[in-house]
Amino acid sequence: MAGTTQAAARARAVTGGANRWVVLVVLCVSLLLVALDATVLHVAVPSVTEDLRPSATALLWIVDAYPLVCAALLILFGTLGDRVGRRRVLLLGYGIFGAASAVAALAGSAEVLIVARALLGVGGAMIMPATLSILRAVFPDRRERATAIGVWTATAAIGAATGPVLGGFLVQHFWWGSVFLINIPLMALILPLGRRLLPESKGSADGPWDVLGALMAAAGVLTLVLGVKRVGAGHGLVDDWTLAPLCAGTALIVLFVRRQKRRAHPLVDMRMFSRPTFSTSVGCIVLAMLALVGLELIAVQYLQLVLGLSPLETGLRLLPLTFAAMAAGATGSHTLRRFGPRTMVACGFALTAGAVLLLVLMGQHDRPALLTCAFIVLGFGLQTTLFGAYESMLSEAPADCAGGAAAIGETSYQLGAGMGIALLGSVMNAAYAPGVASVPGVPDTASAGAANSLGEAYDIAARLGGPAGEALRSAARQSFVHGLHVTLLVSVGLLVLGALAALRLPRVMECAAQHAELPAQRADEPSAMAAQPMVPAAEAAGSGRAGH
C-alpha cells in the first residue's frame, strides 16, 4: 500500500504542476536553441576566417567541435538524467550553453572558439535527450504525446532551417560573434522559467551508475563519428588517421554493448533492441539521415554553383521544404492515429524517394516550379518518416529508460547524418571526378585540382582563362550534374530500403495498452523489476510511470 502511495505521488510530481502544454513550449524553445546553433555558424565561417585567421585544421575543428562533442555525450547525459533527474541535467545544460555562448561570442583566437564550441556541444548533449525524455514523462497518454512529438520535431526542423538565414542576417549587420550572443538573453529567460515550470522525473535508480560504460560509449561515438567525417571529407579508408578512429570507435561500441549485456543494472538496456518496433525505428532514423543529409549539402552546392543562386536565394528556395516539414509535424499525430506507424513511416520513405526521383529531372538550367514541388514533397515525406520513427521508438521504450532511449535516437540521427555525408559524398566524388580528368587543353595538374570539387574547378578555370578555362568550367558543370543524378539514385535506393524496413513496425498505434515486458529478463534481477503489466493509458498516472 505504501509503495502504491509513493508511486502515485511520484506520478503527480511528474505530470502535475505547470500545464503540460506550457512545459512543451519551454522544451521546444530549448530544442530550438540547440538546433539553431548546429547551423547558425555556417554562414559566418568566412567572417571568422578573416578575423581569427585559423589554420585549415583549426577551421575544421571550429565547425565540427560542436556536433562531434554533442554526439559523443548524448548517451552519457541521457542515461545520467534517468539516474539523477532529467530536469536537473537540463537546467545544468542551460547554464553551460549560455556560458559557452558568451565565450564563443567574445573569442579572440581560434583555440578559444574551438573550446567554446566544444562546451556548447556539452550543453547541447545535456539538453537534447532531456527535452525528449521529459516530454515522454509529462505526456503519459500516447495520443497527446504524439501531438507533442509532432510539435517537437517541427521545432527541430524550424531551428535547423532558420539557422543559416538568421546567421546571415546577423553577420551582415553586426559581427560574427553575434550568432552566439543571441543565445545569452534567451538562456537568461529560459533558465528561471525551466526551474519554475519543468517537473522533475527519473528512471530507475537501482545499482551504481556505470561511469566506465558511459565514458566508453562517449569515446566510441566520438572516434567513430570523427572517422566517418574524415571519409566524408575525402580521405581514403586506408588513411591511418581515418582507419584508426573507425576501428577504435567500432571496437569501443562493441565492448560497450557487451558490457551492458553483462551488467545487472546497465546504462542502456540492450534488450530494448530485441523489440522489433524499437530496433526498426532506430534503423529507420539512421536510413533517413543516411539518404538525405549528404544529399542536402550537395543540393546546396548545386543551387549556388550550377544555377548561380546567391546564399539568400538558396535559403529562400529551401523554405518550401521547411514549411512542408512543419506541416508534417503539425499533422503527424492525426496521421499516426489514422494510418498507424507502419503505413506512416513506409509512406514517408516512399514520398521522399519520389521527391528525390523528381530531382533527377533537374539539369544545368533552373526549373523553379519543379524544384519547389520536389522540395515540398521531400520535406513532408522526411518529416513524416522521422515523426513516426521517433514516436514509435520513444513509446516502445520503458519509461525508466526514457533518457537512454532518447539519447539512442539522437545518436542514431547524428551517426546517420555523418555516414550519409561520407557515403553520398564518396559516390558524388566518384561520379564527378572522371568528367574533369582529361579535358582538352587543360594541364594534368589543373585537372587533378578540379577533380576535388566544383568550386575548385571554377577557381582553376578562372585562372586558366581562354578556351581551356571555359572548357574546364563547362566540363565541371556537366560532370557535377551527372554526379548529382547518380547520387540521387543511390539515395532513392536507401529510401526504398527504409520503406521495406518500416514494414516491421506495428500496423496500428496502440494507445490503450503498454507492452508487457522486455524479453529475456536476467536471472539475477528480482521479479519486482519485471516490466509493468499492460494498463490503460488513463490509469498510467497512478502507476508511477509515464505510460505509452
C-alpha positions as CSV (number, residue, x, y, z in Angstrom):
1,M,0.0,0.0,0.0
2,A,2.8,2.3,0.9
3,G,4.5,1.5,-2.4
4,T,1.3,2.4,-4.3
5,T,1.0,5.7,-2.5
6,Q,4.7,6.6,-3.3
7,A,4.2,5.6,-6.9
8,A,1.1,7.9,-7.2
9,A,2.9,10.7,-5.6
10,R,5.8,10.3,-8.0
11,A,3.4,10.3,-10.9
12,R,1.8,13.6,-9.7
13,A,5.2,15.1,-9.3
14,V,6.0,14.4,-12.9
15,T,2.7,15.3,-14.6
16,G,1.3,17.8,-12.2
17,G,2.3,21.4,-11.5
18,A,2.5,23.6,-14.6
19,N,0.2,22.8,-17.5
20,R,1.9,20.2,-19.7
21,W,1.5,22.3,-22.8
22,V,3.3,25.1,-21.2
23,V,6.1,22.6,-20.4
24,L,6.1,21.7,-24.0
25,V,6.7,25.3,-25.0
26,V,9.7,25.5,-22.7
27,L,11.1,22.2,-24.0
28,C,10.6,23.4,-27.6
29,V,12.4,26.7,-27.0
30,S,15.3,24.7,-25.5
31,L,15.4,22.5,-28.6
32,L,15.2,25.5,-30.9
33,L,18.3,27.0,-29.5
34,V,20.3,23.8,-29.9
35,A,19.1,23.2,-33.4
36,L,19.9,26.8,-34.4
37,D,23.4,26.5,-33.0
38,A,24.0,23.5,-35.2
39,T,23.7,25.5,-38.4
40,V,24.0,29.2,-37.5
41,L,27.8,29.3,-37.8
42,H,27.9,28.0,-41.3
43,V,27.4,31.4,-43.0
44,A,29.7,33.1,-40.5
45,V,32.7,30.9,-41.4
46,P,34.2,33.4,-44.0
47,S,34.0,36.2,-41.3
48,V,35.6,34.0,-38.7
49,T,38.4,33.1,-41.1
50,E,39.0,36.8,-41.9
51,D,39.0,37.8,-38.3
52,L,40.8,35.0,-36.4
53,R,43.0,33.7,-39.3
54,P,42.7,30.0,-38.2
55,S,44.6,27.2,-39.9
56,A,42.7,24.8,-42.1
57,T,42.7,22.2,-39.3
58,A,41.6,24.8,-36.7
59,L,38.8,26.0,-39.0
60,L,37.6,22.4,-39.4
61,W,37.5,22.0,-35.6
62,I,35.6,25.3,-35.2
63,V,32.9,23.9,-37.4
64,D,33.0,20.2,-36.2
65,A,33.7,20.6,-32.4
66,Y,30.0,21.2,-31.6
67,P,28.4,18.2,-33.4
68,L,31.3,15.9,-32.5
69,V,31.1,16.5,-28.8
70,C,27.3,16.6,-28.7
71,A,27.0,13.3,-30.5
72,A,29.7,11.7,-28.2
73,L,28.0,12.7,-25.0
74,L,24.3,12.1,-25.8
75,I,24.3,8.6,-24.2
76,L,26.3,9.7,-21.2
77,F,23.9,12.6,-20.3
78,G,20.8,10.8,-21.4
79,T,21.4,7.9,-19.0
80,L,22.6,10.3,-16.3
81,G,19.3,12.1,-16.5
82,D,17.5,8.9,-15.9
83,R,19.6,8.4,-12.8
84,V,19.9,11.8,-11.1
85,G,16.9,13.7,-12.7
86,R,16.2,14.9,-16.2
87,R,15.2,18.4,-15.1
88,R,18.5,18.7,-13.2
89,V,20.6,17.8,-16.2
90,L,18.6,20.0,-18.4
91,L,19.0,23.1,-16.2
92,L,22.7,22.5,-15.9
93,G,22.8,22.2,-19.7
94,Y,21.1,25.6,-20.0
95,G,23.8,27.1,-17.8
96,I,26.7,25.6,-19.7
97,F,25.2,26.5,-23.1
98,G,24.7,30.2,-22.0
99,A,28.2,30.5,-20.6
100,A,29.8,28.8,-23.6
101,S,27.8,31.1,-25.9
102,A,29.3,34.2,-24.2
103,V,32.9,32.7,-24.5
104,A,32.3,31.9,-28.2
105,A,30.9,35.4,-29.0
106,L,33.9,37.1,-27.4
107,A,36.6,34.6,-28.6
108,G,39.8,36.4,-29.6
109,S,41.5,33.3,-31.1
110,A,40.7,30.1,-32.9
111,E,41.7,28.0,-29.9
112,V,39.3,29.8,-27.6
113,L,36.5,29.4,-30.1
114,I,37.1,25.7,-30.5
115,V,36.9,25.2,-26.7
116,A,33.7,27.3,-26.6
117,R,32.2,25.2,-29.4
118,A,33.1,22.0,-27.6
119,L,31.4,23.4,-24.4
120,L,28.3,24.2,-26.5
121,G,28.4,20.6,-27.5
122,V,28.4,19.5,-23.8
123,G,25.4,21.8,-23.1
124,G,23.6,20.6,-26.2
125,A,24.1,16.9,-25.2
126,M,22.5,17.7,-21.9
127,I,19.6,19.5,-23.4
128,M,18.6,17.3,-26.4
129,P,17.8,13.9,-24.7
130,A,16.4,15.6,-21.6
131,T,13.8,17.5,-23.6
132,L,12.5,14.3,-25.2
133,S,12.6,12.2,-22.1
134,I,10.8,14.9,-20.0
135,L,8.2,15.2,-22.8
136,R,7.6,11.4,-22.5
137,A,7.1,11.7,-18.8
138,V,4.8,14.8,-19.0
139,F,2.6,13.2,-21.7
140,P,1.7,9.7,-20.4
141,D,-1.2,9.4,-22.9
142,R,0.2,8.3,-26.3
143,R,-2.3,10.4,-28.3
144,E,-1.3,13.6,-26.6
145,R,2.4,12.6,-26.7
146,A,2.2,12.1,-30.5
147,T,0.9,15.6,-30.8
148,A,3.7,16.9,-28.6
149,I,6.4,15.0,-30.5
150,G,4.9,16.5,-33.7
151,V,5.5,20.0,-32.3
152,W,9.0,18.9,-31.0
153,T,10.1,17.6,-34.4
154,A,8.7,20.6,-36.3
155,T,10.6,22.9,-33.9
156,A,13.8,21.0,-34.7
157,A,13.1,21.5,-38.5
158,I,12.5,25.2,-38.0
159,G,15.7,25.7,-36.0
160,A,17.9,23.8,-38.5
161,A,16.4,25.8,-41.4
162,T,16.4,29.2,-39.7
163,G,20.0,29.0,-38.5
164,P,21.7,30.0,-41.8
165,V,19.1,32.7,-42.5
166,L,19.4,34.2,-39.0
167,G,23.2,33.8,-39.1
168,G,23.4,35.6,-42.5
169,F,21.3,38.5,-41.2
170,L,23.4,38.9,-38.0
171,V,26.8,38.7,-39.8
172,Q,25.7,41.2,-42.4
173,H,24.5,43.8,-39.9
174,F,26.8,43.1,-36.9
175,W,29.9,40.8,-36.4
176,W,30.3,37.0,-36.4
177,G,30.2,36.8,-32.6
178,S,26.5,37.9,-32.7
179,V,25.5,34.5,-33.9
180,F,26.4,33.2,-30.4
181,L,25.4,36.3,-28.5
182,I,21.7,35.8,-29.3
183,N,21.7,32.6,-27.1
184,I,22.5,34.5,-23.9
185,P,19.3,36.6,-23.4
186,L,17.2,33.5,-24.4
187,M,19.0,31.3,-21.9
188,A,18.7,34.0,-19.2
189,L,15.0,33.8,-19.8
190,I,14.5,30.1,-20.1
191,L,16.7,29.1,-17.1
192,P,14.4,30.6,-14.4
193,L,11.3,29.5,-16.4
194,G,12.6,25.9,-16.6
195,R,13.5,25.9,-12.9
196,R,10.0,27.1,-12.1
197,L,7.8,25.2,-14.6
198,L,9.6,21.9,-15.5
199,P,8.7,18.9,-13.4
200,E,11.4,16.5,-12.2
201,S,11.4,12.9,-13.4
202,K,13.8,10.0,-13.0
203,G,14.1,6.4,-14.2
204,S,15.2,3.5,-12.0
205,A,18.0,4.4,-9.6
206,D,18.9,0.8,-8.8
207,G,22.5,-0.1,-8.7
208,P,25.6,2.1,-9.3
209,W,25.8,4.3,-12.4
210,D,28.2,2.7,-14.8
211,V,30.8,5.5,-15.2
212,L,33.2,3.4,-17.2
213,G,30.5,2.3,-19.6
214,A,29.4,6.0,-20.0
215,L,33.0,7.0,-20.9
216,M,33.4,4.0,-23.2
217,A,30.2,5.0,-25.1
218,A,31.3,8.6,-25.3
219,A,34.8,7.7,-26.6
220,G,33.4,5.1,-29.0
221,V,30.9,7.5,-30.6
222,L,33.4,10.4,-30.7
223,T,36.1,8.4,-32.5
224,L,33.6,6.7,-34.8
225,V,32.0,10.0,-35.9
226,L,35.5,11.5,-36.3
227,G,36.5,8.7,-38.7
228,V,33.2,8.9,-40.6
229,K,33.7,12.7,-41.0
230,R,37.2,12.1,-42.4
231,V,35.8,9.7,-45.0
232,G,33.2,12.4,-45.9
233,A,35.9,15.0,-46.3
234,G,37.5,12.8,-49.0
235,H,40.2,11.0,-47.0
236,G,40.6,7.3,-48.0
237,L,39.6,4.5,-45.8
238,V,43.3,3.2,-45.8
239,D,44.5,6.6,-44.5
240,D,45.9,6.0,-40.9
241,W,44.1,9.0,-39.4
242,T,40.8,7.6,-40.9
243,L,41.1,3.9,-40.4
244,A,42.4,4.2,-36.8
245,P,39.4,6.1,-35.4
246,L,36.9,4.0,-37.3
247,C,38.4,0.8,-35.9
248,A,38.8,2.2,-32.4
249,G,35.3,3.6,-32.4
250,T,33.8,0.3,-33.6
251,A,35.7,-1.7,-31.0
252,L,34.7,0.6,-28.2
253,I,31.0,0.4,-29.2
254,V,31.2,-3.4,-29.4
255,L,32.8,-3.5,-25.9
256,F,30.2,-1.1,-24.6
257,V,27.3,-3.3,-25.9
258,R,28.9,-6.5,-24.4
259,R,29.4,-4.7,-21.1
260,Q,25.8,-3.6,-20.9
261,K,24.6,-7.1,-21.6
262,R,26.6,-8.4,-18.7
263,R,25.6,-5.8,-16.1
264,A,22.7,-6.3,-13.8
265,H,21.9,-2.5,-13.9
266,P,23.1,-1.3,-17.4
267,L,23.2,2.2,-18.6
268,V,21.3,1.2,-21.7
269,D,19.2,-2.0,-21.5
270,M,20.1,-3.7,-24.7
271,R,17.0,-5.9,-24.5
272,M,15.2,-2.9,-26.0
273,F,16.8,-3.7,-29.3
274,S,15.2,-7.1,-29.2
275,R,11.8,-5.4,-29.6
276,P,11.2,-5.2,-33.4
277,T,9.4,-1.8,-33.0
278,F,12.3,-0.2,-31.2
279,S,15.2,-1.6,-33.3
280,T,13.3,-0.9,-36.5
281,S,12.5,2.7,-35.5
282,V,16.2,3.3,-34.8
283,G,17.1,1.8,-38.1
284,C,14.7,4.0,-39.9
285,I,16.1,7.1,-38.3
286,V,19.6,6.1,-39.5
287,L,18.5,5.3,-43.0
288,A,16.5,8.5,-43.4
289,M,19.5,10.6,-42.4
290,L,21.9,8.4,-44.3
291,A,20.0,9.0,-47.5
292,L,19.3,12.8,-47.2
293,V,21.9,14.7,-45.1
294,G,24.8,14.3,-47.6
295,L,22.3,14.9,-50.4
296,E,21.3,18.2,-48.8
297,L,24.9,19.5,-48.8
298,I,25.2,18.5,-52.5
299,A,21.9,20.2,-53.3
300,V,23.1,23.5,-51.8
301,Q,26.2,23.3,-54.0
302,Y,24.1,22.7,-57.0
303,L,21.8,25.7,-56.3
304,Q,24.8,28.1,-55.8
305,L,27.4,26.8,-58.2
306,V,25.4,25.3,-61.1
307,L,22.3,27.5,-61.0
308,G,24.3,30.6,-59.8
309,L,21.9,31.5,-56.9
310,S,23.1,33.7,-54.1
311,P,23.2,32.3,-50.5
312,L,20.0,34.3,-49.7
313,E,18.3,33.0,-52.9
314,T,19.4,29.5,-51.9
315,G,17.9,29.8,-48.5
316,L,14.6,31.1,-50.0
317,R,14.5,28.1,-52.4
318,L,14.8,25.8,-49.4
319,L,12.0,27.4,-47.4
320,P,9.2,25.3,-49.0
321,L,11.0,22.2,-47.7
322,T,10.9,23.7,-44.2
323,F,7.3,24.7,-44.4
324,A,6.3,21.2,-45.6
325,A,8.3,19.7,-42.7
326,M,6.4,22.0,-40.3
327,A,3.1,20.9,-41.8
328,A,4.0,17.2,-41.5
329,G,5.0,17.7,-37.8
330,A,1.7,19.6,-37.1
331,T,-0.4,16.9,-38.7
332,G,1.7,13.9,-37.6
333,S,-0.4,13.0,-34.6
334,H,-3.6,12.7,-36.7
335,T,-1.7,10.8,-39.5
336,L,-0.3,8.3,-36.9
337,R,-3.6,7.6,-35.4
338,R,-5.3,7.3,-38.7
339,F,-2.8,5.1,-40.6
340,G,-0.6,3.6,-37.9
341,P,3.2,3.6,-37.6
342,R,3.9,1.0,-40.4
343,T,2.0,2.9,-43.1
344,M,3.1,6.3,-41.9
345,V,6.8,5.6,-41.9
346,A,6.7,3.5,-45.1
347,C,4.7,6.1,-47.0
348,G,7.0,8.8,-45.7
349,F,10.0,7.0,-47.1
350,A,8.1,6.4,-50.4
351,L,7.1,10.1,-50.7
352,T,10.7,11.1,-50.0
353,A,12.0,8.7,-52.6
354,G,9.5,10.1,-55.1
355,A,10.7,13.6,-54.5
356,V,14.3,12.6,-54.9
357,L,13.5,10.9,-58.2
358,L,11.8,14.1,-59.3
359,L,15.0,16.0,-58.6
360,V,16.8,13.8,-61.2
361,L,14.9,15.8,-63.9
362,M,17.0,18.9,-62.8
363,G,19.8,19.7,-65.1
364,Q,22.1,22.7,-65.8
365,H,19.2,25.1,-66.2
366,D,16.9,26.4,-63.4
367,R,13.4,24.9,-63.2
368,P,12.0,26.6,-60.1
369,A,8.5,25.1,-60.3
370,L,9.9,21.5,-60.4
371,L,12.4,22.3,-57.7
372,T,9.7,23.8,-55.4
373,C,7.4,20.8,-55.9
374,A,10.1,18.3,-55.2
375,F,11.2,20.2,-52.0
376,I,7.7,20.3,-50.7
377,V,7.2,16.6,-51.2
378,L,10.7,15.9,-49.8
379,G,10.1,18.0,-46.7
380,F,6.7,16.5,-45.9
381,G,7.9,12.9,-46.6
382,L,11.1,13.2,-44.5
383,Q,9.4,14.8,-41.5
384,T,6.6,12.2,-41.7
385,T,9.2,9.4,-41.6
386,L,11.2,10.9,-38.7
387,F,8.0,11.7,-36.7
388,G,6.7,8.1,-37.0
389,A,10.1,6.6,-36.2
390,Y,10.8,8.9,-33.2
391,E,7.3,8.4,-31.7
392,S,7.4,4.6,-32.1
393,M,10.9,4.4,-30.6
394,L,10.0,6.5,-27.6
395,S,6.7,4.9,-26.9
396,E,8.2,1.4,-27.1
397,A,10.9,2.1,-24.5
398,P,10.1,1.7,-20.8
399,A,9.5,5.0,-19.0
400,D,12.5,4.3,-16.7
401,C,14.8,4.2,-19.8
402,A,13.3,7.3,-21.5
403,G,16.6,9.3,-21.3
404,G,18.7,6.4,-22.6
405,A,16.1,5.8,-25.4
406,A,16.1,9.5,-26.4
407,A,19.9,9.5,-26.4
408,I,20.0,6.4,-28.7
409,G,17.6,8.1,-31.1
410,E,19.6,11.3,-31.2
411,T,22.9,9.4,-31.5
412,S,21.4,7.4,-34.4
413,Y,20.4,10.7,-36.0
414,Q,24.0,12.0,-35.7
415,L,25.6,8.8,-36.9
416,G,23.2,8.5,-39.8
417,A,24.0,12.1,-40.8
418,G,27.7,11.6,-40.6
419,M,27.6,8.3,-42.5
420,G,25.3,9.9,-45.1
421,I,27.8,12.7,-45.8
422,A,30.6,10.2,-46.1
423,L,28.7,7.7,-48.3
424,L,26.9,10.1,-50.7
425,G,30.0,12.4,-50.8
426,S,32.1,9.5,-51.9
427,V,29.5,8.5,-54.5
428,M,29.4,12.1,-55.8
429,N,33.2,12.3,-56.0
430,A,33.5,9.0,-57.8
431,A,30.9,10.1,-60.4
432,Y,32.2,13.7,-60.7
433,A,36.0,13.2,-61.0
434,P,36.3,11.3,-64.2
435,G,34.5,14.0,-66.1
436,V,37.2,16.6,-65.5
437,A,40.2,14.2,-65.6
438,S,41.0,14.7,-69.3
439,V,39.6,18.0,-70.7
440,P,41.3,19.0,-73.9
441,G,43.8,21.9,-73.4
442,V,43.8,21.6,-69.6
443,P,47.1,20.6,-67.9
444,D,47.0,17.4,-65.8
445,T,47.8,19.3,-62.6
446,A,44.8,21.6,-63.2
447,S,42.6,18.6,-63.9
448,A,43.7,16.9,-60.7
449,G,42.8,20.0,-58.7
450,A,39.5,20.5,-60.5
451,A,38.5,16.9,-59.5
452,N,38.4,17.9,-55.8
453,S,35.2,20.0,-56.1
454,L,33.2,22.1,-58.4
455,G,34.2,25.3,-56.6
456,E,37.8,24.5,-57.0
457,A,37.2,23.7,-60.7
458,Y,35.7,27.1,-61.2
459,D,38.7,28.8,-59.5
460,I,41.2,26.9,-61.7
461,A,39.1,27.6,-64.8
462,A,39.2,31.4,-64.0
463,R,43.0,31.3,-63.6
464,L,43.4,29.4,-66.8
465,G,41.1,31.7,-68.8
466,G,40.6,31.4,-72.5
467,P,39.2,28.4,-74.3
468,A,40.8,26.0,-71.9
469,G,39.3,27.7,-68.9
470,E,35.8,27.7,-70.5
471,A,36.2,24.1,-71.5
472,L,37.1,23.1,-67.9
473,R,34.2,25.1,-66.5
474,S,31.7,23.5,-68.9
475,A,33.0,20.0,-68.3
476,A,32.9,20.5,-64.5
477,R,29.3,21.7,-64.6
478,Q,28.2,18.7,-66.7
479,S,30.1,16.3,-64.6
480,F,28.7,17.7,-61.4
481,V,25.1,17.4,-62.7
482,H,25.9,13.8,-63.7
483,G,27.3,13.1,-60.3
484,L,24.3,14.6,-58.7
485,H,22.0,12.3,-60.7
486,V,24.0,9.2,-59.7
487,T,23.9,10.3,-56.0
488,L,20.2,10.9,-56.2
489,L,19.6,7.4,-57.5
490,V,21.7,5.9,-54.7
491,S,19.7,8.0,-52.2
492,V,16.5,6.6,-53.7
493,G,17.8,3.0,-53.1
494,L,18.5,3.8,-49.5
495,L,15.0,5.3,-49.1
496,V,13.4,2.2,-50.6
497,L,15.3,0.1,-48.2
498,G,14.0,2.2,-45.4
499,A,10.4,1.8,-46.7
500,L,10.9,-2.0,-46.6
501,A,12.4,-1.9,-43.1
502,A,9.3,0.1,-41.9
503,L,7.1,-2.9,-42.7
504,R,8.3,-4.4,-39.4
505,L,6.6,-1.6,-37.4
506,P,3.2,-2.2,-35.9
507,R,0.2,-1.8,-38.1
508,V,-1.8,0.3,-35.7
509,M,-1.0,2.8,-33.0
510,E,-1.5,1.1,-29.6
511,C,-2.9,3.8,-27.3
512,A,-4.7,1.9,-24.7
513,A,-2.1,-0.6,-23.5
514,Q,1.5,-1.0,-22.6
515,H,3.9,-3.7,-23.7
516,A,4.2,-6.4,-21.1
517,E,8.0,-6.7,-20.6
518,L,11.4,-6.7,-22.1
519,P,12.2,-10.2,-23.3
520,A,14.7,-12.5,-21.7
521,Q,14.7,-11.0,-18.3
522,R,18.0,-11.6,-16.5
523,A,18.0,-14.3,-13.9
524,D,19.8,-12.1,-11.4
525,E,17.1,-9.4,-11.5
526,P,14.3,-9.6,-8.8
527,S,10.9,-10.3,-10.1
528,A,9.6,-6.9,-9.0
529,M,11.8,-5.4,-11.6
530,A,9.9,-7.0,-14.4
531,A,8.4,-4.6,-16.8
532,Q,4.9,-3.3,-16.0
533,P,1.8,-5.2,-16.9
534,M,-0.5,-3.9,-19.7
535,V,-2.6,-1.0,-18.3
536,P,-4.9,1.6,-19.9
537,A,-3.2,4.9,-20.6
538,A,-5.7,6.6,-18.4
539,E,-4.5,4.6,-15.4
540,A,-0.8,5.2,-16.1
541,A,-0.6,8.3,-14.0
542,G,-1.4,6.1,-10.9
543,S,1.3,3.6,-11.7
544,G,4.3,5.7,-11.0
545,R,5.5,5.6,-14.7
546,A,4.7,7.6,-17.7
547,G,2.8,5.1,-19.9
548,H,2.6,4.6,-23.6
